Amino acid sequence: MIPPDGLPLPQRYWAIVTIALGITMAVMDSAIANVALPTIAADMHTDPAFSIWIVNGYQLAITITLLPLSSLGDIIGYRRIYLGGLVFFTLASLGCALSDSLVTLTAARVIQGFGAAGVMSVNTALVRYIYPQAMLGRGIGINALVVAVSAAVGPTIAGGILAVANWPWLFAINIPFGIAAFAVGIRALPVSVKAPHKFDFASASLSALTFGLLIGAIDLLGHGQGFPLFLLEMLAVAGLGYILTKRQLAMPAPLLPVDLLRIPIFTLSVATSISSFAAQMLALVSLPFLLQTDLHFSAVETGLLITPWPIAIGFAAPLAGRLSDRYSAGVLGGIGLLIFAAGLLSLAFLPHHPTYFDIVWRMAMTGAGFGLFQSPNNRAMLAAAPRERSGGASGMLGTARLLGQTTGAALVALLFSRVPENATTVALMIATGFALAASAVSMARIYEPGANGHLRAANPEADPAMHRKILEREIPRKD
């Protein structure tokens, strides 16, 4: 039986533990692999340029399957997708640990990416069933805290493991946690309402091709591998995207959530997310070069100096989540992104010989601003969707984040190839621009047609019948 408003205690706590374990493994594994690449390449006697596919294969697998798996979750249940993702991720971790060549390791990483996509595509949708509606923002804030902490400690854990063991243990460590998460989740995770329609394999294939080519094109541009090829891939993306969108417009529950994108507050939240994550990645990729190459800090010092950023997110995200249950996501997100932009700008204008304190307070300010934005924005996206479309909203949330991060990383690579002397400063300035644009878009949600426009998007379940009428009026469907 599906609980009417969240899970009872203590089942809720066990479900939260399962979600936290899955997210921790999926997020941390990406950071761990980044740190281990030089070691793996040397051990396998492989060109470092080819070893990058250990990371790229994982990210690409996640990108192309997020939306299809979130749509499948609407049909067969979010619990099944999440638990299936845990199984794939855990078995693939064993495959990674046993790999003896770059080919087998990359293949295992791709499968691991599919498992991570299963976890990431529906985890936010599950939160909607785990927590009472009045605590939804708090639940999303805890998710953001877990992601921030995982990203922060990932490199440290990787360094610690490599100090006492060889690289296969970086992946083998996932196995006991994956088994534990599955064992708890199979008893604690909630059952969700299942949609009556069938899975659209053609749309899933079109979606995978479209987003896969889009990510590839952005990466090509960033590494300066030829504008004509980039243009060709973008033309293919435009053509496939047009076919995909046209197909989705005729469907009552589309895989690409065009129905949700017609809800203004949902679309504004997606745009805010893409822009803000682009700003975040522009900064996080360029800051190590700024600190080590330009300011001559050691690698250890650089790691410690960046740490206040995720720590500040960890403090701000749960607080923002609680506030988002009571106050406008537009206001909270807008203020947070202004603080984020101010922090980025202050980092761009660091003194020539900064003290530790000069850097630490700027990092903390930047992280606090990002943390204040993230939870309310995610809550607004999820709550704007009808309950039965939580999977589509969750998948779009993850896709927006990946698109922003990929764009930010590609822009940094492009800057290093075009303006190597000032690349780090220019990257932080561009990041500031993205953050300010995101703040403006976030603030636009305050002026959604009347105050009730915001209220209905923030809490559609307060009056489901009214929300259905609103959707029918705002989202006309073809017969």
LUMLUM-141636 format. One record per residue (C-alpha): residue number from 1; residue in one letter; chain; z, y, x. Coordinates in nm, 2 decimals, always signed. Last residue first. Layout:
REM residues N
ATOM  pos  code  unit       w       v       u
ATOM  NUM     A     A       Z       Y       X
...
***
This chain:
REM residues 479
ATOM  pos  code  unit       w       v       u
ATOM  479     D     A   -2.95   +1.38   -0.59
ATOM  478     K     A   -2.90   +1.65   -0.32
ATOM  477     R     A   -2.55   +1.78   -0.26
ATOM  476     P     A   -2.42   +2.13   -0.31
ATOM  475     I     A   -2.13   +2.20   -0.08
ATOM  474     E     A   -1.95   +2.52   -0.18
ATOM  473     R     A   -1.93   +2.45   -0.56
ATOM  472     E     A   -1.86   +2.08   -0.52
ATOM  471     L     A   -1.62   +2.15   -0.24
ATOM  470     I     A   -1.43   +2.40   -0.45
ATOM  469     K     A   -1.41   +2.16   -0.74
ATOM  468     R     A   -1.28   +1.89   -0.51
ATOM  467     H     A   -1.02   +2.13   -0.37
ATOM  466     M     A   -0.90   +2.22   -0.72
ATOM  465     A     A   -0.84   +1.85   -0.81
ATOM  464     P     A   -0.67   +1.79   -0.47
ATOM  463     D     A   -0.41   +2.07   -0.52
ATOM  462     A     A   -0.16   +2.07   -0.23
ATOM  461     E     A   -0.40   +1.83   -0.06
ATOM  460     P     A   -0.63   +2.11   +0.04
ATOM  459     N     A   -0.37   +2.27   +0.26
ATOM  458     A     A   -0.52   +2.50   +0.53
ATOM  457     A     A   -0.86   +2.52   +0.37
ATOM  456     R     A   -0.71   +2.61   +0.03
ATOM  455     L     A   -0.49   +2.87   +0.19
ATOM  454     H     A   -0.76   +3.03   +0.40
ATOM  453     G     A   -0.99   +3.08   +0.10
ATOM  452     N     A   -0.69   +3.18   -0.11
ATOM  451     A     A   -0.65   +3.48   +0.12
ATOM  450     G     A   -0.99   +3.61   +0.01
ATOM  449     P     A   -1.34   +3.49   +0.13
ATOM  448     E     A   -1.24   +3.38   +0.49
ATOM  447     Y     A   -1.11   +3.70   +0.66
ATOM  446     I     A   -0.84   +3.53   +0.86
ATOM  445     R     A   -1.09   +3.28   +0.98
ATOM  444     A     A   -1.27   +3.56   +1.17
ATOM  443     M     A   -0.97   +3.58   +1.40
ATOM  442     S     A   -1.07   +3.24   +1.55
ATOM  441     V     A   -1.43   +3.36   +1.61
ATOM  440     A     A   -1.30   +3.67   +1.79
ATOM  439     S     A   -1.06   +3.46   +2.00
ATOM  438     A     A   -1.34   +3.22   +2.09
ATOM  437     A     A   -1.55   +3.51   +2.21
ATOM  436     L     A   -1.26   +3.63   +2.42
ATOM  435     A     A   -1.21   +3.29   +2.57
ATOM  434     F     A   -1.58   +3.25   +2.65
ATOM  433     G     A   -1.58   +3.59   +2.82
ATOM  432     T     A   -1.27   +3.50   +3.02
ATOM  431     A     A   -1.44   +3.18   +3.13
ATOM  430     I     A   -1.74   +3.40   +3.25
ATOM  429     M     A   -1.50   +3.60   +3.46
ATOM  428     L     A   -1.33   +3.29   +3.59
ATOM  427     A     A   -1.67   +3.14   +3.69
ATOM  426     V     A   -1.77   +3.47   +3.86
ATOM  425     T     A   -1.46   +3.46   +4.07
ATOM  424     T     A   -1.52   +3.10   +4.17
ATOM  423     A     A   -1.89   +3.15   +4.24
ATOM  422     N     A   -1.86   +3.46   +4.46
ATOM  421     E     A   -2.02   +3.34   +4.78
ATOM  420     P     A   -2.20   +3.04   +4.62
ATOM  419     V     A   -2.41   +3.25   +4.38
ATOM  418     R     A   -2.69   +3.02   +4.26
ATOM  417     S     A   -2.59   +2.66   +4.35
ATOM  416     F     A   -2.22   +2.72   +4.30
ATOM  415     L     A   -2.29   +2.90   +3.98
ATOM  414     L     A   -2.49   +2.61   +3.84
ATOM  413     A     A   -2.21   +2.36   +3.92
ATOM  412     V     A   -1.96   +2.59   +3.74
ATOM  411     L     A   -2.19   +2.62   +3.44
ATOM  410     A     A   -2.23   +2.24   +3.42
ATOM  409     A     A   -1.85   +2.20   +3.41
ATOM  408     G     A   -1.81   +2.45   +3.13
ATOM  407     T     A   -2.09   +2.30   +2.93
ATOM  406     T     A   -1.95   +1.95   +2.96
ATOM  405     Q     A   -1.60   +2.07   +2.86
ATOM  404     G     A   -1.73   +2.25   +2.56
ATOM  403     L     A   -1.95   +1.96   +2.44
ATOM  402     L     A   -1.66   +1.72   +2.50
ATOM  401     R     A   -1.42   +1.93   +2.29
ATOM  400     A     A   -1.67   +1.98   +2.01
ATOM  399     T     A   -1.73   +1.60   +2.00
ATOM  398     G     A   -1.36   +1.52   +1.98
ATOM  397     L     A   -1.30   +1.75   +1.69
ATOM  396     M     A   -1.63   +1.63   +1.52
ATOM  395     G     A   -1.50   +1.27   +1.53
ATOM  394     S     A   -1.16   +1.37   +1.38
ATOM  393     A     A   -1.34   +1.57   +1.10
ATOM  392     G     A   -1.57   +1.28   +1.02
ATOM  391     G     A   -1.28   +1.04   +1.02
ATOM  390     S     A   -1.08   +1.27   +0.79
ATOM  389     R     A   -1.35   +1.26   +0.53
ATOM  388     E     A   -1.15   +1.07   +0.27
ATOM  387     R     A   -0.87   +1.33   +0.30
ATOM  386     P     A   -1.11   +1.62   +0.22
ATOM  385     A     A   -1.18   +1.83   +0.53
ATOM  384     A     A   -1.03   +2.17   +0.59
ATOM  383     A     A   -0.70   +2.00   +0.69
ATOM  382     L     A   -0.86   +1.84   +1.00
ATOM  381     M     A   -1.03   +2.15   +1.13
ATOM  380     A     A   -0.74   +2.38   +1.06
ATOM  379     R     A   -0.50   +2.13   +1.23
ATOM  378     N     A   -0.71   +2.12   +1.54
ATOM  377     N     A   -0.72   +2.50   +1.55
ATOM  376     P     A   -0.34   +2.53   +1.50
ATOM  375     S     A   -0.27   +2.27   +1.78
ATOM  374     Q     A   -0.51   +2.42   +2.04
ATOM  373     F     A   -0.45   +2.80   +2.02
ATOM  372     L     A   -0.08   +2.82   +2.13
ATOM  371     G     A   -0.15   +2.56   +2.40
ATOM  370     F     A   -0.44   +2.77   +2.54
ATOM  369     G     A   -0.22   +3.08   +2.56
ATOM  368     A     A   +0.07   +2.89   +2.72
ATOM  367     G     A   -0.17   +2.74   +2.98
ATOM  366     T     A   -0.31   +3.08   +3.08
ATOM  365     M     A   +0.04   +3.23   +3.10
ATOM  364     A     A   +0.17   +2.94   +3.31
ATOM  363     M     A   -0.12   +2.97   +3.55
ATOM  362     R     A   -0.07   +3.34   +3.59
ATOM  361     W     A   +0.30   +3.30   +3.64
ATOM  360     V     A   +0.24   +3.04   +3.91
ATOM  359     I     A   -0.03   +3.23   +4.11
ATOM  358     D     A   +0.16   +3.54   +4.19
ATOM  357     F     A   +0.48   +3.34   +4.23
ATOM  356     Y     A   +0.32   +3.13   +4.50
ATOM  355     T     A   +0.24   +3.45   +4.69
ATOM  354     P     A   -0.11   +3.59   +4.69
ATOM  353     H     A   -0.29   +3.71   +5.00
ATOM  352     H     A   -0.62   +3.86   +4.87
ATOM  351     P     A   -0.46   +3.96   +4.54
ATOM  350     L     A   -0.57   +3.76   +4.24
ATOM  349     F     A   -0.83   +3.93   +4.02
ATOM  348     A     A   -1.00   +3.63   +3.87
ATOM  347     L     A   -0.65   +3.47   +3.80
ATOM  346     S     A   -0.56   +3.78   +3.60
ATOM  345     L     A   -0.88   +3.75   +3.40
ATOM  344     L     A   -0.80   +3.39   +3.32
ATOM  343     G     A   -0.44   +3.48   +3.21
ATOM  342     A     A   -0.57   +3.76   +2.99
ATOM  341     A     A   -0.82   +3.53   +2.83
ATOM  340     F     A   -0.55   +3.27   +2.75
ATOM  339     I     A   -0.33   +3.54   +2.61
ATOM  338     L     A   -0.62   +3.65   +2.39
ATOM  337     L     A   -0.68   +3.28   +2.30
ATOM  336     G     A   -0.33   +3.24   +2.18
ATOM  335     I     A   -0.34   +3.55   +1.97
ATOM  334     G     A   -0.67   +3.44   +1.80
ATOM  333     G     A   -0.54   +3.08   +1.76
ATOM  332     L     A   -0.22   +3.19   +1.59
ATOM  331     V     A   -0.39   +3.44   +1.37
ATOM  330     G     A   -0.68   +3.22   +1.27
ATOM  329     A     A   -0.46   +2.91   +1.23
ATOM  328     S     A   -0.26   +3.11   +0.96
ATOM  327     Y     A   +0.11   +3.05   +0.94
ATOM  326     R     A   +0.35   +2.79   +0.80
ATOM  325     D     A   +0.24   +2.44   +0.91
ATOM  324     S     A   +0.07   +2.62   +1.21
ATOM  323     L     A   +0.41   +2.73   +1.33
ATOM  322     R     A   +0.52   +2.37   +1.39
ATOM  321     G     A   +0.20   +2.29   +1.58
ATOM  320     A     A   +0.23   +2.61   +1.78
ATOM  319     L     A   +0.57   +2.49   +1.90
ATOM  318     P     A   +0.44   +2.15   +1.98
ATOM  317     A     A   +0.15   +2.30   +2.18
ATOM  316     A     A   +0.34   +2.57   +2.37
ATOM  315     F     A   +0.58   +2.36   +2.58
ATOM  314     G     A   +0.32   +2.10   +2.69
ATOM  313     I     A   +0.06   +2.37   +2.73
ATOM  312     A     A   +0.29   +2.55   +2.97
ATOM  311     I     A   +0.33   +2.22   +3.17
ATOM  310     P     A   -0.05   +2.18   +3.17
ATOM  309     W     A   -0.09   +2.53   +3.34
ATOM  308     P     A   +0.22   +2.51   +3.56
ATOM  307     T     A   +0.06   +2.22   +3.75
ATOM  306     I     A   -0.22   +2.43   +3.90
ATOM  305     L     A   +0.01   +2.55   +4.19
ATOM  304     L     A   +0.13   +2.20   +4.26
ATOM  303     G     A   -0.22   +2.05   +4.29
ATOM  302     T     A   -0.33   +2.34   +4.51
ATOM  301     E     A   -0.03   +2.30   +4.74
ATOM  300     V     A   -0.11   +1.94   +4.79
ATOM  299     A     A   -0.47   +2.02   +4.86
ATOM  298     S     A   -0.37   +2.29   +5.11
ATOM  297     F     A   -0.40   +2.66   +5.03
ATOM  296     H     A   -0.67   +2.85   +5.22
ATOM  295     L     A   -0.73   +3.14   +4.97
ATOM  294     D     A   -1.11   +3.11   +4.94
ATOM  293     T     A   -1.17   +2.74   +5.01
ATOM  292     Q     A   -0.84   +2.58   +4.88
ATOM  291     L     A   -0.72   +2.81   +4.60
ATOM  290     L     A   -1.06   +2.92   +4.48
ATOM  289     F     A   -1.22   +2.58   +4.52
ATOM  288     P     A   -0.93   +2.42   +4.32
ATOM  287     L     A   -0.97   +2.69   +4.06
ATOM  286     S     A   -1.34   +2.63   +3.99
ATOM  285     V     A   -1.32   +2.31   +3.79
ATOM  284     L     A   -1.01   +2.40   +3.59
ATOM  283     A     A   -1.15   +2.75   +3.51
ATOM  282     L     A   -1.49   +2.66   +3.39
ATOM  281     M     A   -1.33   +2.37   +3.21
ATOM  280     Q     A   -1.09   +2.58   +3.01
ATOM  279     A     A   -1.36   +2.84   +2.92
ATOM  278     A     A   -1.59   +2.56   +2.79
ATOM  277     F     A   -1.29   +2.42   +2.60
ATOM  276     S     A   -1.24   +2.76   +2.44
ATOM  275     S     A   -1.61   +2.80   +2.33
ATOM  274     I     A   -1.64   +2.45   +2.19
ATOM  273     S     A   -1.31   +2.47   +2.00
ATOM  272     T     A   -1.37   +2.82   +1.85
ATOM  271     A     A   -1.72   +2.70   +1.73
ATOM  270     V     A   -1.56   +2.39   +1.57
ATOM  269     S     A   -1.29   +2.61   +1.40
ATOM  268     L     A   -1.55   +2.85   +1.27
ATOM  267     T     A   -1.74   +2.55   +1.12
ATOM  266     F     A   -1.43   +2.41   +0.96
ATOM  265     I     A   -1.33   +2.75   +0.82
ATOM  264     P     A   -1.67   +2.81   +0.67
ATOM  263     I     A   -1.70   +2.47   +0.49
ATOM  262     R     A   -2.07   +2.39   +0.53
ATOM  261     L     A   -1.99   +2.22   +0.85
ATOM  260     L     A   -1.79   +1.96   +0.65
ATOM  259     D     A   -2.10   +1.85   +0.46
ATOM  258     V     A   -2.30   +1.85   +0.78
ATOM  257     P     A   -2.06   +1.59   +0.92
ATOM  256     L     A   -2.31   +1.40   +1.14
ATOM  255     L     A   -2.24   +1.06   +0.99
ATOM  254     P     A   -2.31   +1.19   +0.64
ATOM  253     A     A   -2.09   +1.12   +0.34
ATOM  252     P     A   -2.29   +1.21   +0.03
ATOM  251     M     A   -2.62   +1.18   +0.21
ATOM  250     A     A   -2.94   +1.39   +0.16
ATOM  249     L     A   -2.84   +1.65   +0.42
ATOM  248     Q     A   -2.78   +1.37   +0.68
ATOM  247     R     A   -3.15   +1.28   +0.71
ATOM  246     K     A   -3.25   +1.64   +0.77
ATOM  245     T     A   -2.98   +1.68   +1.03
ATOM  244     L     A   -3.09   +1.37   +1.22
ATOM  243     I     A   -3.46   +1.46   +1.21
ATOM  242     Y     A   -3.38   +1.82   +1.33
ATOM  241     G     A   -3.15   +1.69   +1.60
ATOM  240     L     A   -3.41   +1.45   +1.73
ATOM  239     G     A   -3.66   +1.73   +1.76
ATOM  238     A     A   -3.42   +1.98   +1.91
ATOM  237     V     A   -3.28   +1.72   +2.16
ATOM  236     A     A   -3.64   +1.63   +2.26
ATOM  235     L     A   -3.71   +1.99   +2.32
ATOM  234     M     A   -3.39   +2.02   +2.52
ATOM  233     E     A   -3.49   +1.72   +2.73
ATOM  232     L     A   -3.83   +1.88   +2.81
ATOM  231     L     A   -3.66   +2.21   +2.89
ATOM  230     F     A   -3.42   +2.04   +3.13
ATOM  229     L     A   -3.71   +1.86   +3.30
ATOM  228     P     A   -3.90   +2.19   +3.34
ATOM  227     F     A   -3.59   +2.36   +3.48
ATOM  226     G     A   -3.55   +2.12   +3.77
ATOM  225     Q     A   -3.25   +1.94   +3.91
ATOM  224     G     A   -3.03   +2.25   +3.94
ATOM  223     H     A   -2.70   +2.05   +3.92
ATOM  222     G     A   -2.59   +2.25   +3.61
ATOM  221     L     A   -2.92   +2.23   +3.44
ATOM  220     L     A   -2.93   +1.85   +3.48
ATOM  219     D     A   -2.58   +1.82   +3.34
ATOM  218     I     A   -2.67   +2.03   +3.03
ATOM  217     A     A   -2.98   +1.81   +2.98
ATOM  216     G     A   -2.78   +1.49   +3.01
ATOM  215     I     A   -2.52   +1.61   +2.76
ATOM  214     L     A   -2.79   +1.70   +2.52
ATOM  213     L     A   -2.98   +1.37   +2.58
ATOM  212     G     A   -2.67   +1.17   +2.50
ATOM  211     F     A   -2.59   +1.39   +2.20
ATOM  210     T     A   -2.93   +1.34   +2.04
ATOM  209     L     A   -2.97   +0.97   +2.14
ATOM  208     A     A   -2.63   +0.87   +2.01
ATOM  207     S     A   -2.68   +1.07   +1.69
ATOM  206     L     A   -3.02   +0.91   +1.62
ATOM  205     S     A   -2.88   +0.56   +1.68
ATOM  204     A     A   -2.58   +0.63   +1.44
ATOM  203     S     A   -2.82   +0.78   +1.18
ATOM  202     A     A   -3.03   +0.47   +1.19
ATOM  201     F     A   -2.72   +0.24   +1.17
ATOM  200     D     A   -2.59   +0.41   +0.85
ATOM  199     F     A   -2.27   +0.23   +0.76
ATOM  198     K     A   -2.24   +0.15   +0.40
ATOM  197     H     A   -2.08   +0.36   +0.12
ATOM  196     P     A   -1.76   +0.28   -0.06
ATOM  195     A     A   -1.52   +0.48   +0.17
ATOM  194     K     A   -1.20   +0.31   +0.27
ATOM  193     V     A   -0.86   +0.48   +0.21
ATOM  192     S     A   -0.64   +0.44   +0.51
ATOM  191     V     A   -0.39   +0.17   +0.62
ATOM  190     P     A   -0.11   +0.30   +0.84
ATOM  189     L     A   -0.04   +0.19   +1.20
ATOM  188     A     A   +0.30   +0.02   +1.25
ATOM  187     R     A   +0.24   -0.36   +1.25
ATOM  186     I     A   -0.09   -0.39   +1.44
ATOM  185     G     A   +0.00   -0.08   +1.63
ATOM  184     V     A   +0.31   -0.23   +1.80
ATOM  183     A     A   +0.13   -0.53   +1.95
ATOM  182     F     A   -0.18   -0.32   +2.02
ATOM  181     A     A   +0.01   -0.05   +2.21
ATOM  180     A     A   +0.20   -0.32   +2.41
ATOM  179     I     A   -0.12   -0.50   +2.51
ATOM  178     G     A   -0.28   -0.17   +2.61
ATOM  177     F     A   +0.03   -0.07   +2.81
ATOM  176     P     A   +0.03   -0.41   +2.99
ATOM  175     I     A   -0.34   -0.38   +3.08
ATOM  174     N     A   -0.36   -0.02   +3.18
ATOM  173     I     A   -0.20   -0.08   +3.52
ATOM  172     A     A   -0.50   -0.30   +3.61
ATOM  171     F     A   -0.73   +0.00   +3.62
ATOM  170     L     A   -0.56   +0.20   +3.90
ATOM  169     W     A   -0.46   -0.14   +4.04
ATOM  168     P     A   -0.82   -0.20   +4.14
ATOM  167     W     A   -0.79   +0.09   +4.38
ATOM  166     N     A   -0.57   -0.07   +4.65
ATOM  165     A     A   -0.19   -0.04   +4.65
ATOM  164     V     A   +0.10   +0.17   +4.79
ATOM  163     A     A   -0.05   +0.52   +4.85
ATOM  162     L     A   -0.33   +0.45   +4.60
ATOM  161     I     A   -0.08   +0.40   +4.33
ATOM  160     G     A   +0.10   +0.73   +4.40
ATOM  159     G     A   -0.23   +0.93   +4.43
ATOM  158     A     A   -0.34   +0.79   +4.10
ATOM  157     I     A   -0.01   +0.88   +3.94
ATOM  156     T     A   -0.03   +1.23   +4.07
ATOM  155     P     A   -0.39   +1.27   +3.95
ATOM  154     G     A   -0.30   +1.15   +3.60
ATOM  153     V     A   +0.03   +1.35   +3.57
ATOM  152     A     A   -0.13   +1.67   +3.43
ATOM  151     A     A   -0.40   +1.52   +3.22
ATOM  150     S     A   -0.15   +1.28   +3.06
ATOM  149     V     A   +0.10   +1.57   +3.00
ATOM  148     A     A   -0.16   +1.78   +2.83
ATOM  147     V     A   -0.30   +1.50   +2.61
ATOM  146     V     A   +0.05   +1.40   +2.51
ATOM  145     L     A   +0.14   +1.76   +2.42
ATOM  144     A     A   -0.18   +1.80   +2.22
ATOM  143     N     A   -0.09   +1.49   +2.02
ATOM  142     I     A   +0.26   +1.63   +1.96
ATOM  141     G     A   +0.11   +1.95   +1.83
ATOM  140     I     A   -0.11   +1.74   +1.59
ATOM  139     G     A   +0.20   +1.58   +1.45
ATOM  138     R     A   +0.38   +1.92   +1.41
ATOM  137     G     A   +0.08   +2.06   +1.24
ATOM  136     L     A   +0.08   +1.78   +0.99
ATOM  135     M     A   +0.45   +1.81   +0.91
ATOM  134     A     A   +0.42   +1.95   +0.55
ATOM  133     Q     A   +0.14   +1.69   +0.48
ATOM  132     P     A   +0.38   +1.41   +0.56
ATOM  131     Y     A   +0.29   +1.24   +0.90
ATOM  130     I     A   +0.13   +0.90   +0.96
ATOM  129     Y     A   -0.17   +0.94   +0.73
ATOM  128     R     A   -0.30   +1.26   +0.87
ATOM  127     V     A   -0.21   +1.14   +1.22
ATOM  126     L     A   -0.46   +0.86   +1.16
ATOM  125     A     A   -0.74   +1.10   +1.13
ATOM  124     T     A   -0.64   +1.26   +1.46
ATOM  123     N     A   -0.65   +0.92   +1.63
ATOM  122     V     A   -0.99   +0.84   +1.48
ATOM  121     S     A   -1.26   +0.91   +1.74
ATOM  120     M     A   -1.02   +0.91   +2.04
ATOM  119     V     A   -0.91   +0.55   +2.02
ATOM  118     G     A   -1.26   +0.41   +1.94
ATOM  117     A     A   -1.41   +0.64   +2.19
ATOM  116     A     A   -1.17   +0.50   +2.46
ATOM  115     G     A   -1.30   +0.15   +2.38
ATOM  114     F     A   -1.66   +0.26   +2.42
ATOM  113     G     A   -1.56   +0.43   +2.74
ATOM  112     Q     A   -1.40   +0.11   +2.87
ATOM  111     I     A   -1.74   -0.06   +2.80
ATOM  110     V     A   -1.91   +0.20   +3.01
ATOM  109     R     A   -1.64   +0.16   +3.28
ATOM  108     A     A   -1.70   -0.22   +3.29
ATOM  107     A     A   -2.07   -0.16   +3.34
ATOM  106     T     A   -1.99   +0.09   +3.62
ATOM  105     L     A   -1.76   -0.15   +3.79
ATOM  104     T     A   -2.02   -0.44   +3.76
ATOM  103     V     A   -2.29   -0.22   +3.91
ATOM  102     L     A   -2.07   -0.06   +4.18
ATOM  101     S     A   -1.97   -0.41   +4.31
ATOM  100     D     A   -1.67   -0.64   +4.32
ATOM   99     S     A   -1.52   -0.57   +3.98
ATOM   98     L     A   -1.19   -0.75   +3.90
ATOM   97     A     A   -0.99   -0.43   +3.82
ATOM   96     C     A   -1.28   -0.28   +3.62
ATOM   95     G     A   -1.31   -0.60   +3.41
ATOM   94     L     A   -0.93   -0.60   +3.34
ATOM   93     S     A   -0.97   -0.24   +3.23
ATOM   92     A     A   -1.26   -0.35   +3.01
ATOM   91     L     A   -1.03   -0.59   +2.84
ATOM   90     T     A   -0.78   -0.32   +2.77
ATOM   89     F     A   -1.03   -0.06   +2.65
ATOM   88     F     A   -1.21   -0.30   +2.43
ATOM   87     V     A   -0.88   -0.42   +2.27
ATOM   86     L     A   -0.75   -0.06   +2.23
ATOM   85     G     A   -1.08   +0.05   +2.07
ATOM   84     G     A   -1.05   -0.24   +1.82
ATOM   83     L     A   -0.70   -0.12   +1.73
ATOM   82     Y     A   -0.83   +0.23   +1.67
ATOM   81     I     A   -1.13   +0.12   +1.48
ATOM   80     R     A   -0.93   -0.12   +1.26
ATOM   79     R     A   -0.66   +0.14   +1.19
ATOM   78     Y     A   -0.92   +0.41   +1.09
ATOM   77     G     A   -1.05   +0.19   +0.80
ATOM   76     I     A   -1.37   +0.00   +0.74
ATOM   75     I     A   -1.58   +0.28   +0.59
ATOM   74     D     A   -1.42   +0.61   +0.71
ATOM   73     G     A   -1.36   +0.44   +1.05
ATOM   72     L     A   -1.74   +0.37   +1.07
ATOM   71     S     A   -1.80   +0.74   +1.05
ATOM   70     S     A   -1.54   +0.80   +1.33
ATOM   69     L     A   -1.72   +0.53   +1.53
ATOM   68     P     A   -2.06   +0.68   +1.48
ATOM   67     L     A   -1.93   +1.03   +1.57
ATOM   66     L     A   -1.75   +0.94   +1.89
ATOM   65     T     A   -2.01   +0.69   +2.01
ATOM   64     I     A   -2.25   +0.90   +2.22
ATOM   63     T     A   -1.99   +1.11   +2.38
ATOM   62     I     A   -1.75   +0.83   +2.47
ATOM   61     A     A   -2.02   +0.62   +2.64
ATOM   60     L     A   -2.14   +0.93   +2.83
ATOM   59     Q     A   -1.79   +1.01   +2.96
ATOM   58     Y     A   -1.73   +0.65   +3.09
ATOM   57     G     A   -2.08   +0.63   +3.25
ATOM   56     N     A   -2.03   +0.97   +3.41
ATOM   55     V     A   -1.71   +0.88   +3.58
ATOM   54     I     A   -1.82   +0.55   +3.75
ATOM   53     W     A   -2.16   +0.71   +3.76
ATOM   52     I     A   -2.03   +0.94   +4.03
ATOM   51     S     A   -2.04   +0.65   +4.27
ATOM   50     F     A   -2.42   +0.70   +4.31
ATOM   49     A     A   -2.38   +1.04   +4.48
ATOM   48     P     A   -2.09   +0.89   +4.69
ATOM   47     D     A   -2.33   +0.65   +4.85
ATOM   46     T     A   -2.17   +0.30   +4.83
ATOM   45     H     A   -1.99   +0.10   +5.10
ATOM   44     M     A   -1.78   -0.06   +4.82
ATOM   43     D     A   -1.45   +0.04   +4.98
ATOM   42     A     A   -1.59   +0.39   +5.08
ATOM   41     A     A   -1.72   +0.46   +4.73
ATOM   40     I     A   -1.39   +0.34   +4.57
ATOM   39     T     A   -1.18   +0.56   +4.79
ATOM   38     P     A   -1.40   +0.87   +4.74
ATOM   37     L     A   -1.40   +0.81   +4.36
ATOM   36     A     A   -1.02   +0.75   +4.32
ATOM   35     V     A   -0.93   +1.10   +4.22
ATOM   34     N     A   -1.20   +1.12   +3.95
ATOM   33     A     A   -1.11   +0.77   +3.83
ATOM   32     I     A   -0.75   +0.87   +3.77
ATOM   31     A     A   -0.84   +1.18   +3.57
ATOM   30     S     A   -1.06   +0.98   +3.34
ATOM   29     D     A   -0.81   +0.71   +3.30
ATOM   28     M     A   -0.54   +0.96   +3.21
ATOM   27     V     A   -0.71   +1.07   +2.89
ATOM   26     A     A   -0.79   +0.72   +2.75
ATOM   25     M     A   -0.45   +0.57   +2.86
ATOM   24     T     A   -0.24   +0.86   +2.73
ATOM   23     I     A   -0.43   +0.87   +2.40
ATOM   22     G     A   -0.37   +0.50   +2.34
ATOM   21     L     A   +0.00   +0.52   +2.43
ATOM   20     A     A   +0.06   +0.83   +2.22
ATOM   19     I     A   -0.11   +0.68   +1.91
ATOM   18     T     A   +0.10   +0.36   +1.94
ATOM   17     V     A   +0.42   +0.56   +1.99
ATOM   16     I     A   +0.34   +0.77   +1.69
ATOM   15     A     A   +0.30   +0.46   +1.48
ATOM   14     W     A   +0.64   +0.33   +1.60
ATOM   13     Y     A   +0.80   +0.66   +1.50
ATOM   12     R     A   +0.64   +0.66   +1.15
ATOM   11     Q     A   +0.75   +0.30   +1.09
ATOM   10     P     A   +1.12   +0.42   +1.14
ATOM    9     L     A   +1.09   +0.61   +0.90
ATOM    8     P     A   +0.85   +0.61   +0.61
ATOM    7     L     A   +0.48   +0.68   +0.67
ATOM    6     G     A   +0.31   +1.00   +0.54
ATOM    5     D     A   +0.26   +1.14   +0.19
ATOM    4     P     A   +0.15   +0.89   -0.07
ATOM    3     P     A   +0.20   +0.58   +0.15
ATOM    2     I     A   -0.10   +0.34   +0.13
ATOM    1     M     A   +0.00   +0.00   +0.00
***
